[in-house]
Amino acid sequence: MIVLVTCAMLFAAFAAMAPMAAGASVTPGIASASSGSTEHSTPAATCGQVPVPLASTASYAVLASSTVTNTGATALTGDLGLYPGTSVTGFPPGKITGTENVTIGGAKGAEANLTIAYNNASGRTNCPVAIAGNIGGQTLAPGLYRSTSSLAISSGDLTLSGGGNPNGIFIFQVASTFTTTSGRTVILTDDAQAGNVFWQIGSSATLGTTSVMEGTVMAHDSVSMMTGSVLNGRAMAETGEVSLADATITVPTTTTATTYAVTFTESGLPAATSWSVTYGGVWSSSATTTNVFNVVSGTYAYTVNVAGYIAAPSSGNVTVIASPANQAITFTAGAAGTYTVTFTESGLVSGTSWSVTFNAVLASSTTATIAFTGVASGTYTYTSGVVSNFTAAPSTGSVVVNGAAVGQTITFSASTGSGGGGSSTPVWVWAAIGVAVVAVIAAGTGMALRSRGKPKQPAQQPKQPAQQPEPPAK
């Protein structure tokens, strides 16, 4: 009985850990007004990425936590840093064209910034493309690439094509190990730059003999560069060592592409009314008639946000081709009163937690709907939260409220290899597992008790052979 009670309590705890929120209903506040135009970060083309923030790590060819070891005539063009470890061996014969920072403030700060950069790269979720196994022989465009296990360049070379955009960013998320085999090469074409390539490795990275690698390698555990390997980038180990053998590392320089102004101009709002635009994933707010962004050539999506007024258009795309671009937004006053905006999901297993950010207010639910009440007429942006192993469509957009309640459907589809942390297991799954396990234990316990209560039968004596009659006396 004690065993049964304990099991029941354990599985009740499992069920309690699963999300249990009811259908969410939230009253969003109006975003505070700001004077002038305020732009945050750098716009990214549709499904594009912004650079990983390296900060003080940018000057380091090698940065490690425990040790740095070298054999042979390794050449580093850039700084070498180590913290909190103290052991650097093999210099000379290795040469450093830069500064050797060991256990000093600069190295400590660089290691802290490496953790920030590593987490930034691992946390990217914008349009991930699943990759697996060997990616040699492929040609990839700028974007986010995600492997949920080990990754290798082992059969053919990997080509990274910038598509004519020197600002194109490549980010590779690798959950486990990363390996390049002997002689394999990463080739940069069409304006792709090593300074815009980032490899986030969940455990260790190994660059094979005479292989040529491009980009910043950020490994959680260690980086090993075999004899004659070349890295146009950076070798960084967040918690372990960097080992080198006749290797060459050069910190890359990056050429910045020409940017062009994209100006959103409004009409119809009273003077000094705050309105905002999200363009290429970057938010800008203004209390004047314009919101301005500076971007390289490309196609970028936008949405408009303002309370009390209807924007036309409220969303769309603006394409920039080597010259400035303009987009007019016309506002008209919305109907008086407040209304409800309801988001309805489809495609998720019952009980799965999902969320929506609407007009800068976040709400989550484990039912099929999330409702925002008390919403005045206006044009508002929304973003669907990330659900592990699912892709939302649309993942972001604009909702126009004008004198009536509004509904918006978000459809989730399974995304194989999408990775991501967190559990979307619904409560009923835990409950079913708990019931099944308790039933099995109960059945086994009952059988044991019944068996123990039966009286033991005496052991059966072996049969004696039949006695033969004695022969008659002669």
N, C-alpha and C positions, 0 to 999 in steps of 0.2 A: 504493500500500500504506500509506503514511503517513497518507493521508486516511482510509482504512478504520479503521486502529487508533485514530486520534483520535476518530472518530465513535463507535466502540464504547466508548471510555473515557468520553465525554460521557454517553452514554445509560446506562452503568453507574452513573455518578454520580447521574443522575436517579432511577434505581431505588433507589439507596441512600438517597435523601432521603425516599422513601415509608416509611410505618410498616412495621416488619418484626417486631413482637413476636409471639411464639408465644402459644398459649392461656395466659392468665394464671392462676396459682394462688397465692393469698396467704393468709397466716395473720394474721387481724386481731387486734390487741390490744384489751383491754377499756378503754373510756374511763375516764379518771380521775374519781374521785368528787369532788363539791363539796358544801360545807355550805350549807344554806339553799336558797332559790330564786333562780336567776340567769337573768334574761331578757335576750335580745340583740335589739336593734332593735325595730321596731314590726310587729305582725302585719299581713299583707295578706290581704284576702278572697280567695277562690279566684280565681286569675288576676288578682288586683289588684296594685298597685304601691305601694311606699313612696316618699316624696318624694326628689327628687335633693338631695344635701347641698350647699347653696350656701355655707355657712360665711360668710366675710367678704365674699363677693360679693353677699350678699343686699341690702345697702344701696345698691348701684350701679344707677342708671338707665342709664348708659353706661359700658362698660369695654372698652378696646381695647389692642392691642399696638403698632401702628405710629403711627397718627395719628387725631385726631378733627377732623372738619371740619363747619362749619355755615354755612348761608345762611338769612337771614330770622329771624323771631321764634320760634325754637324755645324750648320751655319744658320743662325737666327738673325733675321732683320726685323727688329722690334724688341720690346722689353721682355725680360724673364721675371716672373713673380712666384713667390711661394709663401703661403700662410695657412695654418699655423706651423706647418712643418719647418725643419731647419736644414735638411740635407739636400744639397745640390752637388752632384758628382759628374765629372767628365767635361768640365769647362776650366782650363783646356783639357784635351785638344779641341773641343768644340769652341766656336767663336760666337760672341753676341755683339751685334751692331745695335746697341741700345743700352738700357739700364738694367742691372741685376738687382731686383728688390726682394730681399728675403727677410721675413718676419718684421718688416717695418710697416709704418702706417700706410704707405701707398699700396703695398701688397694686401694688407688687411682690407682696405677699402675696395680694392679691385675684386677680391674674393666675395665680398658682400654684394657688389654689383653684378658679379657672375651669377649668383643665386637669383637675383632679380631678373636678369636677362633669361636665364634658364626657365624660370617659372613663366615669364612672359611668353616665350616660344611654346612651351608645353600647354599653355592655356588658350592658344588660338583655336577658334571654332568656325571661322568664316569660310564656308564652302570647302570643307576638307575633301580631298580625293584619296580613296583607299589605294594603297600600294602594299605589296607583299613579296617576300622571297628575294629573287634577283631582279634588279631593275636595270642591269646592264643591257645595252642595245636599244634603249628607249630614248626618245626625245621629249622633254617636258617643258611646258611653258611656265611662266611665273605663277605662283599659287601656293596653297597649303597642301602638303602631302603627308598622309598618316599611315604608319604601319603599326599594327597591334601586336607584333612580335619582333623577331630579328629581321634585319635587312642586309642585303649584300649587293655589291657591284662585282659580279663574278663571271659573267659570260657576256663579253662585249663591253664597250665603253658607254658611259652615260652622257648624253648631250643635254645641256640646259640652254634653251633658246629664249632670248629676251624679247623676241618679236619686234625689234626696233625700238624698244623702250629701255633706256639705260637705268631707269628707276624701278624696273620690275623686280619684285621681291620673291625669293624662293625660300620656303620654310619646310623642313622635313622633321616630322615627329616620329621617332623610333622608340617603341616601348621597351625593347631589350637591346641586344648587341647590334653593332654596325661593323661591317667588314668590307674592305676592298681587297681583292686577291692580287697576286703578283702581276705587275705590268698594266693593270687596269687604269683608265684615265677618265676624269670628268672634263668634258669639253664645253667651253662657253662660246656661244654664237649669237649673232644678231643683237649685239649690244648688251648681252648679259654680263654682269660684273661679279667678281668673287666677293666684293664687299657687301653684296646684296643677297648672299646665299648663307643660310643658317641651318645647322644640323643639331637637333636636340636629341641626345641619345640617352635612353633610360638606364643603361648600365655602362658598357665599355665599348670603345671604338678602336679598331685595329686597321691601320693602313699598310697594305702588303708591300713586299719588296718592289722597289722601283715604280710603285703606283704614283699617280699624280692626282691630287685632290684639290677641290676649289671650295672655299667658304670657311666660315667659323664653325669649328667642331666643339660643341659644349656637351661633354659626357658627365653623367652623374658620378660614375666611378673612376674610370681611368682612360687615358689615350696612349696607344702604343704605335710608334712609327718605325716600321721595319727598315732594313738596310736600303739606302738609296731612295726612300720615299720622299715625295715633294708635296708640300701643302702651301698653296697660295691662300692664306687665311690665318687661322689661329687655332692652337691646340689647348683646350681648357678642360681641366678636371675639377668638378665641384667638390668632391670629397676624397679623391685618391691621388694617384701619381700620374705624371707624364714621363714616358720612357722613349728615348730617341736612339737611333743607330744610323750614323752617316746620313742624317736627314737634313732637309732644307725647308725652312719655314719663312715666308715673307708676308708681313702684315700688308694687306691690300689697300690701295687707294681707290676712291670712288668718284667717278665723274657724275656731277649732278646735271640732269637734263633741264632744258629750258621749260619754265612754267608759264602758264597763261592765266589771266584773270577770268573767272566766271562770275558774272554779276546777276543776282536776282533782284529785280526791281518791282516793288509793290505799288498798287494804286487802290484807293478805296478805303484805307484805314485813316482814322483821325490822327492828327499829328501826335508824335511821341508814343504811339501805341506799339508795344513790344510784339514782335513776331519772330519766328525762327524757321530755319531751313536745315535739314540734315542732308548733306550732299557727299556721296561716296563714303558714308559711314561716319562723317564728321559733322558735329552740330555747331551752328552759328546763330547767334541771336542779335537783333538790332532793334533800336527804337527810332531809326531813320527809315528812309524809303529803300535802302539797299542792304543786302547781305552779300559779301564778296569772298570768294575762295580762289586760291592759286593752285593750279594742278598742271601736270604734264598731259600730253595728248592721250586721249582715251575716252571711254564711255562710262559715265557715272550716273547712278540712280539718285533721285532726290525725293524728299517728302517735305510738306509744309505744315507748320503747327501754329495755331493762334486760337484763342478763346473768343467766342462771340461773333466770329465772322467766318464766311464760307470762302475758301480759296479755290480759284479756278486758273490753271489746273492745280490739284492738290498733291499730285505726285507725277513722276515721269523720269525721263533720262535726258541728260545733256551731253552731247558729244563734242569733244575739243580736238581739233585737227590743226595744230601749229598756229593757232591764232586765238584771241580772246573770244568768249561767247557770252551771250546774254539770254536771260529767261524772264519774261514778264509774268507777274502773278497779280490777278485782279481779285479784290476782296469785296464781298457784299455782306451787309448786316444779316445775321441769322435771326430766327424767330425767338421770341422771349420764352422763358421757362427753362426747366431742367428736365433731362431725359436719362434713360438707361441705355448703356452700350453693353451688349452681351456677346462674349466670344464663346463659340462652341467648337469643341475639338471632335475629330473622328480619327480612327486608326489606332488609338492607344488601347492597351488591355485595361479592362475595368479596374479602377483603383490606383492607376498610375498617376503620380504627381506631375503636374505641368504648370506653367506660369505664363503670364503676360505682363509686360510693362506698357501702360497706357498713360499718355500725358505725364510721363516721369513717375508714375505710381505703379509699384509692383504688387501683383496679387497672384496667389497660387491656389490650386484645387486638386482634389482627387476624383471629382465628378466630371461630367462632360462639359460643364459651363463655368465661366467666370464672368461676373457682372460688375460693371462700374455704374453707380447711381449718382444722381445729382449733377449730371454733366450738362453744362450750358451749350447752346448751339455754337458750332465752331468747327475747325479743322484740326484734327489731332493725329499724332503719329503713335504707332504701337510696334512692339517687338515681342516675338514669341521666345520664351526661355528655352534653353537647351535641354533636351531629354535624351539621356544616354541611348545610343544605338538607334535613334530616330531622326528623321529630317522633317522639318516643318515647312509647309507651303500654304500661304506665304509666310516667310519668317519675319518680315517687317512690312509696313505699309502705312496707309493713311486712311482715317475714318472721318467722314463728314456727317456732323449732327446738325439737323436743321428742322426743328419743330416736331420731331418724332423720334421714338426709340430706334436704335440701329443694331443690327446683328452682323457679326463677322465670323465666318467659318475658317478654322485652321485644320488642315489635313496633315496627319503624321504618317510617314511611311518608313519602314525599317531600312536602315542604312548599314549594309554589311561592312564590317571592318571600320566602322566610324570611331571606335574607341570611346574614350571619355570615362570619367569616374562616376560614382554614384550608382544607386540601385533603383530600378523602376519596378521591382517586384511588388505586385499588389498584395493587400492584406489577405485576401482569400487564399492565395497560394500558401502563405505561411500557416494559415489556419488548417488547410487541407493536409499539409505535411505534419502538423502537430497531431491532428486527429489520427492520421494513419500510423504514426510512430507509437502513440499511446495505445492504440488498439492492438498493435503487434506485441508490445510489452505486456499488455493486460492478458492477451491470449497465452503468451508464454508463461506468465506467472501463474495463471489458472491451471495450466497443465501440470506445472511443477507441484502445485499444492495438491491436486487430485492424486498425483502419483505418490506423494508423500503420505497421504491418508490411507492408502490401500494396505491391508495386512499382507505380510510376506508369506508366500507359500513355502512349505518345507521342501528342501532339496530332494529331488527324486532319487531314490536309491537305484544303483545299477542292477539290472536283472541278473540273477544267478543262472549259470548254465544248467540245463536239465540233467539230473543225476542218472547215470547209466546203471542198469541192473547188473548185479554181480553174476559172474558165470557160475553154472551149477557145479557142485563138488563132484569130483571124479571118484 
